[in-house]
């Protein structure tokens, strides 16, 4: 699933492919925005963790499940 995250005072957005479901990402964002969690914590498909301070979130765009890439484009 593709997730795009806008961060305040940053020129570029963060784009990651996550193995998490849309509901899991949405609940993590909701917890960060309502003050339950101080960090938005997500993991990408390679196991890397992305931590963003909740007060710096500008927007989060949750996309659809990306089709599996085949061929030289997977490199």
N, C-alpha and C positions, 0 to 999 in steps of 0.2 A: 504494500500500500504506500502510495506517495504522500508525504506530509511536507507542506511548505510552512515555514515559521518566519514571521516578520519580527524583527527585534528593533526596539526603539534605538535611535542614534546609530544604527548600522546601515551601511549603504546597500548591502546585499542580504537577501533572505537565505535561510537555511533550508536546504532541500534534502530529504532523506527517504530512502526506501525502507520501510519498516515491516517486520513480520507480525507486528501487533495488529489486532482487528481495529476497525473504525470505532467500535464502542470502547475499547481499551484506551485508545488515544483520546477520545472525547472525555472519558472520565478523568484521565490524567490532567487534561487541560482545565476541566471544571474544578478539580481539586486545587490546582495552582491559582486559578482566578478567584475562588471564593475564600482564599486564605488558609485552607486546610494544609496545603503544602507550600513551602517557600520556593521550591524549584520545580520546573517542569522536567520530568525525567522520561526520556524515550530511548529505545534501542533500535539500531538499524539491523539490516539483514546479516551483517558481518559480525554482530555482537558488540559493536562499539556503542558506548553510551553517550547521549547528548543531554547535557544539563543546562538549563536556561533559567535565570532568576525570574520569578513570576512577575515582579514589578516591571520588568523590561519587555514583556510580551506586547507586541502590537497587534498581531493577528495570527491565526493558525488555520491553514486550509488543508482539509482532509480529502484526499482524492480517492479514486477507485483503485481496486487491486490492479496492479500493472501486469500485463501479460509477460510470460516468461520470454526472455531474450535468447535468441538462437544465433549462432554464427560468430563472426569476428566482432560484432557489437558488444559481446559480453565481456570483452577484455577491459 
